[in-house]
């Protein structure tokens, strides 16, 4: 099974997650979901496989969330997914799929829980936070 990341290259969390996947010696399938959004079936499956609710995968910051009135609890999951498909920026990221599971990797180091291979070297996030030491062991 291939490792896949639903990625936004403009997002630091997404970039850090992708870098940690590569630091494990894995070259993932990278889907820039803003350019190539998942279809309804794929998005619904990703949400379920993450073990999250639709609302937990719904991104608010930097999106039309407020303009669309999506905070209203009257919106049902199917309608929220419709909005996410119409406005992919509403899909929180990055979502990573590996043979060991599917996760919304926020914070980015969540990806370490589902990588089938260990980190090959130390890893420092873009903000300077050390996540993996020089021996490939998780710091936190």
TORPA-4810 file (N, C-alpha, C, O; in nm, 3 decimals):
<nodes>
NODE_1_0.085_-0.119_0.000_0.000_0.000_0.000_0.089_0.125_0.000_0.190_0.132_0.070_X
NODE_2_0.049_0.219_-0.078_0.121_0.346_-0.090_0.085_0.439_0.025_-0.027_0.435_0.076_X
NODE_3_0.179_0.521_0.065_0.150_0.629_0.159_0.106_0.749_0.076_0.170_0.785_-0.023_X
NODE_4_-0.004_0.810_0.118_-0.060_0.924_0.046_-0.077_1.040_0.141_-0.120_1.023_0.256_X
NODE_5_-0.044_1.160_0.094_-0.067_1.281_0.172_-0.154_1.375_0.089_-0.124_1.405_-0.026_X
NODE_6_-0.262_1.422_0.151_-0.345_1.529_0.094_-0.283_1.657_0.145_-0.294_1.691_0.263_X
NODE_7_-0.217_1.727_0.056_-0.116_1.828_0.089_-0.152_1.965_0.035_-0.209_1.979_-0.073_X
NODE_8_-0.115_2.067_0.114_-0.121_2.206_0.069_0.020_2.262_0.087_0.062_2.284_0.201_X
NODE_9_0.094_2.284_-0.022_0.232_2.330_-0.009_0.246_2.467_0.056_0.357_2.504_0.096_X
NODE_10_0.138_2.543_0.066_0.143_2.674_0.132_0.130_2.663_0.284_0.144_2.763_0.354_X
NODE_11_0.103_2.544_0.334_0.080_2.522_0.477_0.205_2.463_0.543_0.254_2.358_0.500_X
NODE_12_0.255_2.530_0.646_0.373_2.482_0.717_0.353_2.346_0.780_0.443_2.262_0.777_X
NODE_13_0.236_2.323_0.838_0.208_2.192_0.899_0.214_2.083_0.794_0.268_1.975_0.818_X
NODE_14_0.157_2.111_0.679_0.158_2.014_0.570_0.301_1.989_0.519_0.339_1.875_0.493_X
NODE_15_0.378_2.096_0.505_0.518_2.081_0.461_0.599_2.000_0.561_0.677_1.913_0.522_X
NODE_16_0.581_2.027_0.691_0.652_1.950_0.794_0.613_1.803_0.790_0.698_1.716_0.804_X
NODE_17_0.485_1.777_0.772_0.437_1.638_0.766_0.499_1.565_0.648_0.547_1.453_0.663_X
NODE_18_0.498_1.628_0.532_0.558_1.567_0.413_0.707_1.541_0.436_0.758_1.436_0.398_X
NODE_19_0.775_1.635_0.498_0.918_1.618_0.524_0.944_1.501_0.620_1.042_1.429_0.604_X
NODE_20_0.857_1.482_0.720_0.874_1.369_0.812_0.850_1.235_0.742_0.917_1.136_0.771_X
NODE_21_0.754_1.233_0.650_0.731_1.111_0.572_0.858_1.077_0.494_0.904_0.963_0.494_X
NODE_22_0.913_1.177_0.428_1.036_1.156_0.349_1.155_1.123_0.439_1.245_1.050_0.397_X
NODE_23_1.157_1.176_0.561_1.264_1.147_0.656_1.261_1.001_0.700_1.359_0.949_0.754_X
NODE_24_1.149_0.935_0.677_1.138_0.791_0.706_1.176_0.708_0.584_1.166_0.585_0.586_X
NODE_25_1.221_0.774_0.477_1.260_0.702_0.357_1.145_0.664_0.267_1.157_0.576_0.182_X
NODE_26_1.032_0.730_0.286_0.911_0.701_0.208_0.887_0.816_0.112_0.888_0.932_0.152_X
NODE_27_0.865_0.784_-0.015_0.825_0.886_-0.112_0.674_0.867_-0.134_0.633_0.775_-0.205_X
NODE_28_0.593_0.953_-0.074_0.448_0.934_-0.080_0.387_0.982_-0.211_0.449_1.055_-0.288_X
NODE_29_0.265_0.938_-0.233_0.183_0.999_-0.337_0.137_1.132_-0.278_0.075_1.134_-0.172_X
NODE_30_0.167_1.241_-0.345_0.131_1.374_-0.296_0.013_1.424_-0.378_0.023_1.442_-0.500_X
NODE_31_-0.099_1.446_-0.311_-0.217_1.500_-0.377_-0.238_1.641_-0.326_-0.272_1.663_-0.210_X
NODE_32_-0.216_1.737_-0.413_-0.243_1.877_-0.378_-0.394_1.896_-0.390_-0.447_1.926_-0.497_X
NODE_33_-0.461_1.877_-0.277_-0.607_1.867_-0.277_-0.678_1.996_-0.320_-0.795_1.991_-0.357_X
NODE_34_-0.610_2.110_-0.316_-0.673_2.232_-0.366_-0.681_2.230_-0.518_-0.772_2.289_-0.577_X
NODE_35_-0.585_2.162_-0.583_-0.585_2.148_-0.729_-0.664_2.026_-0.774_-0.731_2.029_-0.877_X
NODE_36_-0.655_1.919_-0.695_-0.721_1.793_-0.727_-0.797_1.745_-0.604_-0.750_1.657_-0.532_X
NODE_37_-0.915_1.802_-0.579_-0.990_1.763_-0.458_-1.038_1.618_-0.466_-1.061_1.565_-0.574_X
NODE_38_-1.052_1.554_-0.351_-1.108_1.419_-0.351_-1.254_1.423_-0.392_-1.321_1.526_-0.377_X
NODE_39_-1.304_1.311_-0.444_-1.447_1.303_-0.472_-1.521_1.277_-0.341_-1.459_1.255_-0.237_X
NODE_40_-1.652_1.280_-0.347_-1.735_1.265_-0.226_-1.704_1.136_-0.152_-1.684_1.136_-0.030_X
NODE_41_-1.699_1.026_-0.224_-1.675_0.896_-0.161_-1.539_0.893_-0.092_-1.527_0.845_0.021_X
NODE_42_-1.438_0.944_-0.158_-1.304_0.946_-0.099_-1.299_1.035_0.024_-1.244_0.995_0.127_X
NODE_43_-1.357_1.155_0.015_-1.356_1.246_0.129_-1.430_1.185_0.248_-1.380_1.190_0.361_X
NODE_44_-1.547_1.128_0.223_-1.623_1.066_0.332_-1.544_0.951_0.396_-1.544_0.937_0.518_X
NODE_45_-1.477_0.870_0.313_-1.398_0.759_0.365_-1.280_0.810_0.447_-1.251_0.756_0.554_X
NODE_46_-1.212_0.914_0.399_-1.099_0.971_0.473_-1.143_1.018_0.612_-1.075_0.993_0.711_X
NODE_47_-1.258_1.085_0.617_-1.309_1.137_0.745_-1.336_1.022_0.841_-1.296_1.026_0.958_X
NODE_48_-1.405_0.919_0.792_-1.436_0.803_0.876_-1.307_0.733_0.920_-1.292_0.699_1.037_X
NODE_49_-1.215_0.713_0.826_-1.091_0.643_0.857_-1.004_0.720_0.957_-0.927_0.661_1.032_X
NODE_50_-1.017_0.853_0.957_-0.946_0.935_1.056_-1.006_0.920_1.195_-0.943_0.953_1.295_X
NODE_51_-1.130_0.870_1.201_-1.199_0.858_1.328_-1.251_0.992_1.379_-1.268_1.012_1.499_X
NODE_52_-1.274_1.084_1.285_-1.319_1.218_1.321_-1.458_1.245_1.267_-1.507_1.174_1.179_X
NODE_53_-1.521_1.347_1.322_-1.649_1.392_1.267_-1.621_1.483_1.148_-1.509_1.531_1.131_X
NODE_54_-1.722_1.506_1.068_-1.708_1.597_0.954_-1.665_1.734_1.006_-1.577_1.797_0.947_X
NODE_55_-1.726_1.780_1.112_-1.691_1.913_1.167_-1.545_1.920_1.213_-1.483_2.027_1.205_X
NODE_56_-1.490_1.810_1.260_-1.350_1.810_1.305_-1.252_1.821_1.188_-1.137_1.859_1.207_X
NODE_57_-1.297_1.790_1.068_-1.212_1.799_0.949_-1.240_1.929_0.873_-1.170_1.961_0.777_X
NODE_58_-1.340_2.002_0.915_-1.378_2.128_0.851_-1.286_2.240_0.898_-1.284_2.274_1.017_X
NODE_59_-1.212_2.297_0.805_-1.118_2.405_0.838_-1.193_2.537_0.845_-1.279_2.565_0.762_X
NODE_60_-1.159_2.619_0.945_-1.223_2.749_0.962_-1.132_2.864_0.919_-1.173_2.952_0.845_X
NODE_61_-1.008_2.862_0.967_-0.914_2.972_0.943_-0.879_2.985_0.794_-0.845_2.886_0.728_X
NODE_62_-0.890_3.107_0.742_-0.851_3.132_0.604_-0.942_3.070_0.500_-0.900_3.041_0.389_X
NODE_63_-1.069_3.050_0.538_-1.166_2.986_0.449_-1.296_3.066_0.449_-1.310_3.161_0.527_X
NODE_64_-1.390_3.029_0.363_-1.521_3.096_0.365_-1.615_3.042_0.472_-1.737_3.059_0.462_X
NODE_65_-1.562_2.977_0.575_-1.641_2.916_0.682_-1.744_3.015_0.740_-1.862_2.983_0.748_X
NODE_66_-1.699_3.133_0.780_-1.789_3.231_0.842_-1.888_3.288_0.741_-2.007_3.301_0.771_X
NODE_67_-1.840_3.320_0.623_-1.927_3.377_0.518_-2.040_3.280_0.483_-2.152_3.322_0.457_X
NODE_68_-2.008_3.151_0.482_-2.108_3.049_0.448_-2.197_3.011_0.566_-2.292_2.935_0.550_X
NODE_69_-2.167_3.063_0.684_-2.248_3.034_0.802_-2.235_2.891_0.850_-2.332_2.834_0.901_X
NODE_70_-2.117_2.831_0.835_-2.100_2.690_0.867_-2.093_2.660_1.016_-2.094_2.543_1.055_X
NODE_71_-2.086_2.762_1.099_-2.089_2.739_1.244_-2.229_2.698_1.291_-2.244_2.644_1.400_X
NODE_72_-2.329_2.723_1.209_-2.467_2.689_1.243_-2.479_2.538_1.261_-2.453_2.463_1.167_X
NODE_73_-2.518_2.492_1.381_-2.528_2.348_1.405_-2.638_2.280_1.323_-2.646_2.157_1.322_X
NODE_74_-2.721_2.357_1.256_-2.826_2.298_1.173_-2.770_2.228_1.049_-2.836_2.142_0.991_X
NODE_75_-2.648_2.265_1.007_-2.588_2.200_0.890_-2.559_2.053_0.921_-2.490_2.022_1.018_X
NODE_76_-2.612_1.965_0.839_-2.589_1.821_0.853_-2.458_1.783_0.783_-2.406_1.859_0.701_X
NODE_77_-2.407_1.665_0.815_-2.279_1.621_0.759_-2.277_1.621_0.607_-2.179_1.666_0.547_X
NODE_78_-2.383_1.571_0.543_-2.385_1.567_0.396_-2.372_1.706_0.336_-2.302_1.725_0.236_X
NODE_79_-2.438_1.803_0.396_-2.429_1.941_0.346_-2.289_1.997_0.369_-2.236_2.068_0.284_X
NODE_80_-2.231_1.967_0.484_-2.095_2.014_0.512_-1.995_1.954_0.412_-1.904_2.023_0.366_X
NODE_81_-2.013_1.827_0.380_-1.926_1.765_0.278_-1.947_1.833_0.144_-1.851_1.853_0.070_X
NODE_82_-2.071_1.867_0.110_-2.097_1.941_-0.015_-2.017_2.071_-0.018_-1.957_2.106_-0.120_X
NODE_83_-2.016_2.143_0.094_-1.939_2.268_0.101_-1.789_2.240_0.084_-1.719_2.315_0.016_X
NODE_84_-1.742_2.133_0.146_-1.599_2.099_0.136_-1.561_2.063_-0.007_-1.451_2.094_-0.052_X
NODE_85_-1.651_1.999_-0.078_-1.625_1.964_-0.218_-1.628_2.088_-0.307_-1.549_2.100_-0.401_X
NODE_86_-1.719_2.180_-0.277_-1.729_2.305_-0.355_-1.616_2.401_-0.323_-1.574_2.479_-0.408_X
NODE_87_-1.566_2.395_-0.200_-1.459_2.484_-0.152_-1.353_2.397_-0.083_-1.353_2.389_0.040_X
NODE_88_-1.264_2.333_-0.158_-1.168_2.240_-0.096_-1.082_2.302_0.014_-1.028_2.229_0.097_X
NODE_89_-1.069_2.434_0.016_-0.993_2.499_0.122_-1.057_2.472_0.259_-0.992_2.491_0.362_X
NODE_90_-1.182_2.429_0.261_-1.250_2.394_0.385_-1.206_2.259_0.442_-1.240_2.225_0.555_X
NODE_91_-1.131_2.181_0.363_-1.082_2.052_0.410_-0.954_2.077_0.489_-0.856_2.130_0.436_X
NODE_92_-0.956_2.039_0.615_-0.836_2.059_0.696_-0.726_1.966_0.647_-0.754_1.861_0.590_X
NODE_93_-0.603_2.005_0.671_-0.490_1.932_0.617_-0.375_1.935_0.716_-0.371_2.015_0.810_X
NODE_94_-0.282_1.845_0.693_-0.276_1.740_0.591_-0.341_1.611_0.642_-0.335_1.579_0.760_X
NODE_95_-0.401_1.539_0.551_-0.451_1.405_0.583_-0.354_1.307_0.519_-0.320_1.318_0.402_X
NODE_96_-0.309_1.211_0.600_-0.212_1.112_0.553_-0.273_0.973_0.567_-0.333_0.939_0.669_X
NODE_97_-0.254_0.892_0.463_-0.300_0.753_0.460_-0.178_0.664_0.445_-0.100_0.681_0.351_X
NODE_98_-0.160_0.570_0.538_-0.050_0.473_0.530_-0.108_0.334_0.555_-0.226_0.321_0.588_X
NODE_99_-0.027_0.229_0.540_-0.075_0.095_0.574_-0.117_0.082_0.721_-0.190_-0.010_0.757_X
NODE_100_-0.070_0.175_0.806_-0.100_0.167_0.950_-0.217_0.255_0.993_-0.253_0.254_1.111_X
NODE_101_-0.275_0.330_0.901_-0.389_0.412_0.938_-0.399_0.542_0.861_-0.316_0.573_0.776_X
NODE_102_-0.502_0.617_0.894_-0.531_0.746_0.832_-0.545_0.848_0.943_-0.617_0.825_1.040_X
NODE_103_-0.478_0.962_0.928_-0.484_1.066_1.031_-0.486_1.204_0.969_-0.425_1.229_0.865_X
NODE_104_-0.557_1.294_1.037_-0.541_1.437_1.014_-0.420_1.474_1.098_-0.424_1.467_1.220_X
NODE_105_-0.313_1.512_1.033_-0.184_1.531_1.102_-0.167_1.674_1.150_-0.086_1.750_1.098_X
NODE_106_-0.245_1.709_1.251_-0.236_1.837_1.319_-0.227_1.805_1.468_-0.327_1.764_1.526_X
NODE_107_-0.114_1.822_1.530_0.011_1.875_1.476_0.079_1.774_1.383_0.042_1.657_1.379_X
NODE_108_0.177_1.822_1.311_0.241_1.741_1.207_0.302_1.611_1.259_0.304_1.511_1.186_X
NODE_109_0.350_1.610_1.382_0.415_1.489_1.433_0.319_1.373_1.455_0.364_1.262_1.483_X
NODE_110_0.189_1.396_1.444_0.092_1.286_1.449_0.126_1.182_1.343_0.099_1.063_1.361_X
NODE_111_0.185_1.226_1.232_0.220_1.134_1.124_0.314_1.023_1.172_0.311_0.913_1.118_X
NODE_112_0.395_1.051_1.272_0.491_0.951_1.322_0.420_0.827_1.376_0.477_0.718_1.376_X
NODE_113_0.296_0.843_1.422_0.219_0.731_1.477_0.175_0.631_1.371_0.144_0.516_1.403_X
NODE_114_0.174_0.673_1.244_0.121_0.585_1.139_0.223_0.554_1.029_0.189_0.490_0.929_X
NODE_115_0.347_0.597_1.046_0.448_0.565_0.945_0.497_0.422_0.965_0.528_0.382_1.077_X
NODE_116_0.504_0.344_0.857_0.548_0.205_0.869_0.699_0.190_0.884_0.748_0.080_0.908_X
NODE_117_0.772_0.300_0.871_0.918_0.297_0.886_0.960_0.407_0.982_0.895_0.512_0.991_X
NODE_118_1.068_0.381_1.055_1.120_0.478_1.152_1.187_0.596_1.081_1.224_0.587_0.964_X
NODE_119_1.200_0.704_1.154_1.273_0.820_1.104_1.419_0.780_1.086_1.476_0.711_1.170_X
NODE_120_1.479_0.824_0.977_1.617_0.785_0.945_1.720_0.882_1.002_1.839_0.851_1.008_X
NODE_121_1.673_0.999_1.044_1.763_1.102_1.096_1.683_1.195_1.185_1.561_1.181_1.198_X
NODE_122_1.752_1.290_1.245_1.682_1.391_1.324_1.590_1.474_1.237_1.608_1.484_1.116_X
NODE_123_1.490_1.534_1.302_1.398_1.620_1.228_1.363_1.741_1.313_1.324_1.729_1.429_X
NODE_124_1.377_1.857_1.253_1.342_1.984_1.316_1.238_2.051_1.227_1.259_2.068_1.107_X
NODE_125_1.125_2.089_1.288_1.019_2.156_1.213_1.065_2.294_1.167_1.163_2.350_1.217_X
NODE_126_0.993_2.348_1.071_1.026_2.479_1.015_1.035_2.588_1.122_1.111_2.684_1.106_X
NODE_127_0.960_2.572_1.231_0.962_2.674_1.337_1.075_2.652_1.438_1.087_2.725_1.536_X
NODE_128_1.159_2.550_1.413_1.272_2.523_1.500_1.248_2.417_1.607_1.341_2.380_1.678_X
NODE_129_1.126_2.369_1.619_1.095_2.266_1.720_1.158_2.133_1.680_1.138_2.084_1.569_X
NODE_130_1.233_2.073_1.772_1.294_1.943_1.748_1.188_1.836_1.774_1.129_1.830_1.882_X
NODE_131_1.163_1.752_1.673_1.062_1.647_1.685_1.128_1.509_1.697_1.080_1.423_1.771_X
NODE_132_1.237_1.491_1.624_1.309_1.363_1.623_1.456_1.393_1.648_1.513_1.483_1.586_X
NODE_133_1.518_1.316_1.739_1.660_1.341_1.768_1.750_1.281_1.659_1.701_1.219_1.565_X
NODE_134_1.879_1.300_1.673_1.976_1.256_1.572_1.976_1.104_1.552_2.021_1.056_1.448_X
NODE_135_1.926_1.030_1.650_1.919_0.884_1.639_1.786_0.836_1.582_1.761_0.716_1.575_X
NODE_136_1.701_0.930_1.541_1.573_0.893_1.482_1.464_0.866_1.583_1.360_0.810_1.548_X
NODE_137_1.485_0.904_1.710_1.385_0.882_1.815_1.301_1.007_1.836_1.352_1.119_1.834_X
NODE_138_1.172_0.985_1.856_1.080_1.095_1.882_1.116_1.163_2.013_1.140_1.097_2.114_X
NODE_139_1.119_1.296_2.012_1.157_1.373_2.130_1.041_1.382_2.228_1.062_1.372_2.349_X
NODE_140_0.920_1.400_2.180_0.804_1.413_2.268_0.723_1.287_2.269_0.622_1.279_2.338_X
</nodes>
